[in-house]
């Protein structure tokens, strides 16, 4: 499964999720869906904008974890 680490990057940048949503150009509701890992998909354009605003690489935001790891939790 893919884990979204937007909250980690927001903390590192000392930025609020609402500020990120405004700068990326998506609604706070949609950014919250992404941040909480509930999104089914993300546009490459949106990922590009998030990386630009947070000054990071896509790998700083997206992390793959084996589904077996989730079952152990």
Residue, then its C-alpha position, 0 to 999 in steps of 0.5 A: x500500500x502507498x502511505x502519504x506523508x504530507x503531515x510529516x513534510x508539513x511539520x518539517x516546513x512548519x506549515x499548516x495544511x490550509x496554507x498548503x491547500x491554498x498554495x497548491x490550489x485545491x480545497x482544504x477538504x481534498x487536501x485533508x483526504x490526501x493527508x489522511x491517506x483516504x485518497x484513491x488517486x492523486x494527479x501528477x500535476x497536484x503532486x508536482x505542485x505539492x512538491x514545489x510548495x514543500x520543496x521536496x521530492x515525491x519520495x518524501x511524500x509517498x512511501x510504499x509499505x507491504x500490506x503484511x506490515x499493515x496486518x501486523x499493526 
